[in-house]
Amino acid sequence: MNWPHTLFDFDGHKTSLSREVIGGLTTFTTMSYIVVVNPAILSAAGIPEGPSFVATALTAAFGCYFMALYANRPFAIAPYMGENAFIAFTVCKLLGFRWQTALAAIFIAGVLFVLMTLLHLRQWVVEGVPASLRYSFAVGIGLFLTFIGLNQSGLVILGVPGAPVRAGQLTGHPALVAMFGFVLLAGLIIRKVPGAILIGIVITAIVAFVTGVATPPHGVVSLPPSIAPILWQLDFRGALTWRAFPVVLTIFVMAFVDTMGTLIGLSARAGFLDEEGQLPQIERPMLVDAITTCIAPALGTTVSGAFVESATGIEAGGRTGLTVLVTGTCFLLTLFFSPLVAAIPAQAYGPALIIVGLFMLAPITRIDFGDFTESIPAFAVVSLMAFTFNIAIGICAGFVLYPICKLVAGKASHLKPGLWVLTALSLLFFVFYPYN
């Protein structure tokens, strides 16, 4: 494992110390909800919330530090939102697996990731991803973030059969605060105010506290609970069975495509991709992701990897590992200042996710819509990510449709070997995915 000789090259990345710090704080602010939401979701699987909070914060801090010092990229690491819900509600509640078995399945998937990365198989596979799909990942993630922001802000809520979503109570105080936050952010960004996203979140949070939409923090400092009840509680005996095979496979594919899509999507927005649409030294952030995916279940939480909310820090100017070094430090501090973090309302960070969704639409102009063999798979990626609320389903659909479209057009020579591996994994994903 070769560590970079020069860390945080501000000049080479056209950034500065202040931009990196603001970027790190911005990323943390928009994803800080994970330390509250993740334990709440995993409690449905039987994992105690207090220790789960500690595991979430420690996993995020470890991943961010490792990403900063080894990969030198502004990609923050934390437990994934989609996978934690899959583990809690599908694997444990629906299929009846113990949470200890589910965590062991995640650990096995993480070990496979590490081996594939060290053998350069993950990089070889990723290099087979066509450019149009790479850019569609960014667009799809953008719409995915937009929907999360709209929903968490209360501007869009669940509807009824035939009309799955509808407008929230737009004249209610929570929605009005969220709309204020969006307009404020828009104005700050139009005026090119440094740290616009972070400033907007802080001001909107204060407005939410003053208007009574959100409850101000009741305390400042608190000692973290013990992590002992969930530390290294892995049931390998239960995970290494034929009954658990679909679970391990689904976790493997979901984590594989989520991380790859997120890394490429964020890189496209940050301008890290080269002329061929490749991320130089992609094996570094991939190894960080793989090792963190092993650390996470050992600590007592679920699949972890690059977070799409890292886009907010990138938009704030973050370009090097210092950005997530700051983010990781903030996660460590949450262990002692959890009341402050938990007080940040959705009406404050939701508008930031909406704005970032707009920013991430930019790569759509690089997709060739005149070539239907390129645009149809890309469209499937974007639409299914947003409308199934599942990044993995969108990405897998693209991997299945792309070779089909090329074969129909008689352009099989355009397909790289690595893509066929992804197509096979995606087909397995759709076959074994528990849809109920």
VOGU-3710 file (C-alpha; in Angstrom, 3 decimals, decimal comma):
1> mnwphtlfdf> 0,000/0,000/0,000  1,767/3,138/-1,253  0,847/6,340/0,518  0,886/9,604/-1,471  4,050/11,645/-0,990  2,304/15,004/-1,156  -0,932/15,470/0,698  -3,379/18,318/0,239  -1,747/19,959/-2,804  -3,827/23,134/-2,797
11> dghktslsre> -2,183/24,720/-5,834  -2,474/21,603/-7,962  -6,158/21,308/-7,133  -6,824/25,051/-7,414  -8,122/25,329/-3,877  -7,056/26,812/-0,541  -6,976/25,956/3,158  -10,104/27,985/3,875  -12,034/26,357/1,032  -11,023/22,897/2,214
21> vigglttftt> -12,119/23,596/5,783  -15,415/25,115/4,638  -15,897/22,154/2,301  -15,328/19,695/5,141  -17,716/21,515/7,469  -20,309/21,724/4,707  -20,078/18,008/3,938  -20,414/17,157/7,611  -23,388/19,450/8,085  -25,336/17,899/5,216
31> msyivvvnpa> -24,603/14,301/6,261  -24,557/14,734/10,033  -28,102/13,394/10,147  -26,641/9,905/9,637  -25,536/9,709/13,295  -29,171/10,081/14,304  -31,055/8,402/11,432  -28,835/5,320/11,075  -29,270/4,145/14,701  -33,005/4,805/14,465
41> ilsaagipeg> -33,314/2,609/11,366  -31,089/-0,171/12,708  -33,079/-0,279/15,931  -35,770/-1,995/13,844  -33,292/-4,859/13,427  -32,748/-5,032/17,195  -29,456/-3,126/17,354  -29,493/-0,850/20,451  -29,524/2,838/19,478  -26,896/4,160/21,900
51> psfvatalta> -24,078/1,812/20,858  -25,245/2,125/17,246  -24,770/5,908/17,427  -21,177/5,407/18,569  -20,522/2,797/15,843  -21,899/5,147/13,195  -19,704/8,063/14,260  -16,550/5,929/14,628  -17,062/4,271/11,243  -17,541/7,617/9,534
61> afgcyfmaly> -14,457/9,082/11,247  -12,282/6,090/10,321  -13,446/6,132/6,706  -12,949/9,883/6,326  -9,461/9,821/7,838  -8,431/6,882/5,679  -9,836/8,590/2,577  -7,994/11,805/3,444  -4,586/10,328/4,213  -4,471/7,517/1,663
71> anrpfaiapy> -6,700/8,499/-1,271  -6,503/12,305/-0,840  -10,016/12,779/-2,206  -12,901/14,878/-0,781  -15,227/11,863/-0,569  -16,690/11,392/2,905  -17,399/7,869/4,156  -20,325/6,797/6,332  -22,895/3,983/6,626  -25,118/3,954/3,540
81> mgenafiaft> -28,749/4,938/3,917  -30,207/2,449/1,426  -28,296/-0,533/2,752  -29,175/0,132/6,396  -32,875/0,071/5,546  -32,371/-3,116/3,509  -30,662/-4,797/6,464  -33,196/-3,635/9,050  -36,485/-4,079/7,242  -35,798/-6,768/4,629
91> vckllgfrwq> -33,010/-8,989/5,974  -33,949/-8,887/9,661  -37,660/-8,092/9,870  -38,931/-9,690/6,644  -36,516/-12,598/6,160  -35,997/-13,211/9,868  -32,195/-13,107/10,087  -30,551/-11,972/13,321  -28,709/-8,663/13,108  -25,494/-10,473/14,053
101> talaaifiag> -25,890/-12,664/10,949  -26,571/-9,643/8,745  -23,421/-7,909/10,012  -21,378/-11,041/9,292  -22,733/-11,059/5,722  -21,589/-7,447/5,345  -18,134/-8,347/6,658  -17,842/-11,170/4,100  -18,802/-8,790/1,299  -16,193/-6,315/2,573
111> vlfvlmtllh> -13,443/-8,956/2,506  -14,388/-9,775/-1,109  -14,145/-6,057/-1,936  -10,676/-5,835/-0,419  -9,430/-8,859/-2,375  -10,903/-7,587/-5,645  -9,353/-4,165/-5,099  -5,882/-5,480/-4,217  -5,960/-7,716/-7,295  -7,023/-4,682/-9,374
121> lrqwvvegvp> -10,171/-6,513/-10,420  -12,468/-3,728/-9,253  -10,515/-1,161/-11,254  -10,538/-3,443/-14,315  -14,296/-3,829/-13,992  -14,905/-0,123/-13,505  -12,833/0,744/-16,566  -15,401/-1,209/-18,575  -18,165/1,244/-17,650  -19,096/3,385/-20,705
131> aslrysfavg> -18,764/7,160/-20,396  -22,490/7,755/-20,921  -23,324/5,546/-17,955  -20,670/7,250/-15,837  -22,262/10,643/-16,390  -25,765/9,269/-15,944  -24,720/8,152/-12,460  -24,064/11,781/-11,509  -27,396/12,937/-12,937  -29,321/10,126/-11,254
141> iglfltfigl> -27,660/10,767/-7,913  -28,522/14,443/-8,326  -32,226/13,692/-8,708  -31,978/11,156/-5,887  -30,552/13,861/-3,602  -33,179/16,317/-4,775  -35,997/13,972/-3,820  -34,431/13,315/-0,416  -34,183/17,062/0,167  -37,757/17,716/-0,961
151> nqsglvilgv> -39,125/14,880/1,147  -37,154/15,589/4,314  -38,014/19,284/4,072  -41,716/18,440/3,909  -42,182/20,009/0,461  -43,019/16,626/-1,116  -44,697/13,821/0,824  -46,046/10,343/0,149  -49,356/10,295/-1,669  -51,933/7,620/-2,456
161> pgapvragql> -52,126/4,768/-5,001  -52,207/6,328/-8,450  -50,424/9,425/-7,193  -47,451/8,164/-5,140  -46,203/11,618/-4,164  -47,839/14,967/-3,619  -47,094/18,428/-2,311  -46,732/18,813/1,425  -48,418/21,466/3,540  -46,759/24,352/1,708
171> tghpalvamf> -48,297/27,004/3,943  -47,137/25,304/7,136  -44,212/26,700/9,090  -41,806/23,766/8,372  -42,320/24,045/4,611  -42,023/27,831/4,719  -38,717/27,584/6,587  -37,445/25,076/4,013  -38,509/27,362/1,147  -36,778/30,257/2,876
181> gfvllaglii> -33,644/28,135/3,095  -33,795/27,279/-0,593  -34,244/30,898/-1,674  -31,482/31,997/0,711  -29,119/29,359/-0,687  -30,004/30,323/-4,242  -29,264/33,976/-3,516  -25,944/33,217/-1,812  -24,867/30,984/-4,692  -25,890/33,515/-7,348
191> rkvpgailig> -23,831/36,133/-5,500  -20,944/33,612/-5,313  -20,622/33,996/-1,538  -17,807/31,759/-0,202  -19,192/28,915/1,908  -22,711/29,657/0,648  -24,101/26,199/1,402  -22,771/26,073/4,960  -23,917/29,634/5,680  -27,344/28,841/4,301
201> ivitaivafv> -27,697/25,734/6,472  -26,644/27,557/9,640  -28,935/30,561/9,063  -31,886/28,335/8,153  -31,328/26,214/11,281  -31,362/29,364/13,428  -34,612/30,478/11,759  -36,101/27,030/12,439  -35,161/27,329/16,127  -36,527/30,874/16,456
211> tgvatpphgv> -39,843/30,062/14,745  -40,375/26,915/16,774  -40,169/24,609/13,754  -37,235/22,819/15,373  -36,286/22,389/19,010  -32,989/24,027/20,018  -30,423/21,697/21,611  -31,106/21,144/25,311  -27,472/20,443/26,094  -24,041/20,810/24,599
221> vslppsiapi> -21,729/18,101/25,914  -22,537/14,462/26,650  -20,445/11,345/27,149  -20,857/8,621/24,490  -22,500/5,335/25,510  -20,555/2,060/25,483  -20,149/0,278/22,163  -19,481/-3,078/23,855  -22,944/-4,639/23,231  -22,474/-4,568/19,434
231> lwqldfrgal> -18,685/-4,660/19,032  -17,574/-7,684/16,927  -20,915/-9,449/17,287  -20,660/-11,307/13,952  -22,517/-14,581/13,351  -20,393/-16,210/10,632  -22,028/-19,586/11,172  -25,378/-18,152/10,123  -23,956/-16,058/7,263  -22,045/-18,936/5,650
241> twrafpvvlt> -25,172/-20,903/4,733  -27,046/-21,419/1,477  -30,091/-19,669/2,982  -27,982/-16,559/3,570  -26,354/-16,627/0,112  -28,933/-14,287/-1,523  -28,402/-11,840/1,329  -24,609/-11,831/0,928  -24,952/-11,523/-2,868  -27,441/-8,677/-2,660
251> ifvmafvdtm> -25,294/-6,767/-0,152  -22,235/-7,357/-2,353  -23,867/-6,072/-5,541  -25,657/-3,148/-3,875  -22,477/-1,958/-2,166  -20,363/-2,534/-5,295  -22,535/-0,507/-7,645  -23,491/2,153/-5,067  -19,864/2,961/-4,298  -18,763/2,860/-7,917
261> gtliglsara> -21,646/5,040/-9,055  -21,121/7,509/-6,229  -17,368/7,774/-6,776  -17,752/8,317/-10,501  -20,709/10,658/-10,107  -18,927/12,837/-7,547  -15,727/12,785/-9,600  -17,621/13,918/-12,689  -18,970/16,893/-10,758  -15,604/17,742/-9,175
271> gfldeegqlp> -13,759/17,587/-12,500  -11,558/14,650/-11,454  -12,284/12,482/-14,510  -9,717/12,451/-17,298  -10,328/12,793/-21,048  -11,599/9,228/-21,240  -14,009/9,673/-18,331  -11,800/7,683/-15,940  -10,928/8,590/-12,343  -7,127/8,420/-11,970
281> qierpmlvda> -6,006/6,112/-9,142  -9,572/5,022/-8,530  -8,201/1,976/-6,699  -7,282/4,225/-3,733  -10,807/5,412/-2,805  -12,053/1,930/-3,666  -9,667/0,341/-1,173  -10,758/2,870/1,444  -14,346/1,906/0,779  -13,558/-1,817/0,918
291> ittciapalg> -11,653/-1,699/4,194  -14,259/0,562/5,806  -16,938/-1,929/4,763  -15,039/-4,501/6,863  -14,604/-2,119/9,803  -18,268/-1,073/9,890  -19,846/-4,434/10,821  -16,978/-5,140/13,213  -17,977/-1,959/15,074  -21,659/-2,814/14,836
301> ttvsgafves> -23,104/-0,936/11,862  -23,883/-1,581/8,204  -22,283/-1,166/4,751  -20,269/2,051/4,494  -18,857/3,924/1,545  -18,573/7,246/-0,261  -21,539/9,462/0,585  -23,421/11,353/-2,110  -23,673/14,315/0,286  -19,944/14,817/-0,317
311> atgieaggrt> -21,147/16,781/-3,320  -22,055/19,670/-1,008  -18,460/19,957/0,205  -17,186/19,708/-3,360  -19,514/22,526/-4,392  -18,188/24,560/-1,453  -14,666/24,220/-2,887  -13,326/21,014/-1,344  -10,910/19,217/-3,662  -8,379/17,362/-1,482
321> gltvlvtgtc> -8,335/14,949/1,418  -8,214/17,812/3,896  -11,922/18,315/3,239  -12,853/14,919/4,674  -10,157/15,140/7,353  -12,234/18,013/8,705  -15,421/15,986/8,198  -13,965/12,991/10,051  -12,905/15,185/12,966  -16,428/16,563/13,187
331> flltlffspl> -17,794/13,019/13,375  -15,448/12,275/16,268  -16,653/15,419/18,026  -20,254/14,283/17,658  -19,470/11,588/20,195  -19,313/14,383/22,790  -21,576/16,999/21,192  -24,419/14,844/19,953  -27,162/17,234/21,224  -25,950/19,934/18,814
341> vaaipaqayg> -25,784/17,588/15,818  -29,137/16,033/16,527  -30,713/19,498/16,642  -30,000/20,308/12,965  -33,456/20,067/11,361  -34,249/18,645/7,941  -35,585/22,065/6,949  -31,990/23,329/7,218  -30,053/20,680/5,285  -32,876/19,625/2,942
351> paliivglfm> -32,632/22,751/0,729  -28,880/22,164/0,404  -29,522/18,690/-0,986  -31,983/20,170/-3,490  -29,459/22,760/-4,671  -26,725/20,141/-4,997  -29,133/18,032/-7,041  -29,243/20,919/-9,501  -25,462/21,116/-9,626  -25,156/17,406/-10,361
361> lapitridfg> -27,357/17,647/-13,454  -24,531/19,360/-15,371  -22,913/16,153/-16,766  -26,131/15,357/-18,644  -24,857/17,531/-21,485  -22,032/15,026/-22,049  -24,430/12,177/-22,834  -24,977/11,643/-26,577  -28,775/11,748/-26,887  -28,466/11,373/-30,655
371> dftesipafa> -27,249/7,795/-30,146  -30,075/5,751/-28,662  -27,679/2,945/-27,696  -26,148/5,471/-25,296  -29,193/7,504/-24,240  -31,642/4,662/-23,506  -29,445/2,964/-20,871  -28,510/6,379/-19,424  -32,184/7,348/-19,211  -32,966/4,077/-17,439
381> vvslmaftfn> -30,245/4,783/-14,874  -31,494/8,289/-14,114  -35,209/7,511/-14,036  -34,973/4,295/-12,019  -32,595/5,797/-9,451  -35,128/8,535/-8,794  -38,404/6,647/-9,127  -37,437/3,455/-7,281  -35,544/5,432/-4,628  -32,715/2,955/-5,064
391> iaigicagfv> -29,341/3,869/-6,571  -28,383/0,212/-7,084  -31,482/-0,618/-9,142  -30,832/2,294/-11,495  -27,187/1,414/-11,992  -27,882/-2,301/-12,508  -30,569/-1,498/-15,069  -28,030/0,525/-17,034  -25,515/-2,320/-16,968  -28,137/-4,736/-18,309
401> lypicklvag> -29,568/-2,451/-20,988  -26,287/-1,079/-22,368  -24,954/-4,333/-23,869  -28,437/-5,235/-25,121  -28,698/-1,921/-26,986  -25,206/-2,291/-28,449  -25,867/-5,869/-29,580  -29,129/-4,849/-31,265  -27,271/-2,056/-33,082  -24,480/-4,407/-34,162
411> kashlkpglw> -21,897/-2,578/-32,043  -20,667/-5,441/-29,869  -17,058/-4,306/-30,431  -17,810/-1,258/-28,239  -18,259/-3,462/-25,194  -15,298/-4,017/-22,858  -14,817/-7,274/-20,926  -15,288/-5,572/-17,558  -18,793/-4,493/-18,564  -19,859/-8,109/-19,050
421> vltalsllff> -18,873/-8,824/-15,446  -21,054/-5,935/-14,287  -23,906/-7,134/-16,489  -23,693/-10,615/-14,953  -23,622/-9,203/-11,410  -26,553/-6,932/-12,220  -28,613/-9,831/-13,536  -27,858/-11,761/-10,352  -28,877/-8,694/-8,378  -32,301/-8,593/-10,049
431> vfypyn> -32,783/-12,348/-9,685  -31,979/-12,531/-5,975  -33,127/-9,105/-4,774  -35,931/-9,478/-2,177  -38,659/-7,302/-3,699  -41,229/-7,650/-0,932
//
